[in-house]
Amino acid sequence: MDTVNLALDHILNLVSIPSPTGFTEGAIQYCEKVLEDIGVHFIRTMKGGLSIIVPGESERTRVLAAHVDTLGAMVKQVLPSGRLKITPIGGFRMQVIEGEYCKVHTFGGNIYSGTIVAHKASTHVYREAEERTEETIEIRLDEVVSNEGDVEALGIRVGDIVSFDARPVLTPSGFLKSRHLDDKASVGILLALLQSMNEEKWTLPYSLQILISTDEEIGYGGNSNISANAFEYLAVDMGAIGDGLSTTEYVVSICAKDSSGPYHYGLRKQLVELAEANEIKHAIDVFPYYASDASAARRAGYDLATALIGPGIDSSHAYERTHKDSIDATLQLVKLYLSSPSVCE
């Protein structure tokens, strides 16, 4: 099975499904269809995520977690001009969404397209540029509207979800450009991994639980529905790229520490040694403004050894990019980890 290209197919499909935190039904339904086709047992949690169980030789359970929720926004106000003010869902700077196409999803099921623009966008009218904030960024609807009443007649109201168009592109050179690779890249990896496990009839030394969470971008993440037999928890998310960091778009990133503190030393050491012994391209980094599903589980009080890995993603929480080599490296490391004896026995 060509697991890497299968993962890329899932990622391209997933990023094209709008799923800001609080509006993840479409992406979850996609995952459920894949899981049904594989024939693995899963349940839908009350929070709207998925818990997947794969039995192993031991009832002791390793947990893998990834999140399907993404950044987005919500209608905050209908302006007298017929434009919309928004409030962010998740953490991003307003300038990284300026000029993006978006969709407004109404309670009535209608979807309206628009563009995210600055109020003072025109250089022919306004002499000075304004700072990009919630007060200065607006949605310009692709509808004939000129006042609040016109907008309300469309069924648009405060609280409606706004999704950002992902604009996914897979280049001939192997680059995957898209919004929402955080963390749909890793969800695609885990779905492809499950299909590979099923086809190749893996025998796991420990049982496996995969959590697909739906609210990681707002800080909760996979902090519930964790198996009572769980003892290790590996968040498969993303590696950030920037000044002072080692992660690139071609490696699997292994996080030593993020804003929630250091990850389990022994588990991190095992992941690094597996990567080194098998010549998997990897990088070890510290991310000061980051937290993961594993961070959420720790903060919820679970007694688990936790770690964090993922493909290297450039321009995280903006228009992101990675390379298929990074997807491959992450797949390889997760496979090796699941087949290896635990250091936490």
Summary of the structure (lengths in Angstrom):
residues: 345
radius of gyration: 20.8
end to end distance: 32.2
largest distance: 69.4
contacts: 1252
relative contact order: 0.19
helix: 28%
strand: 30%
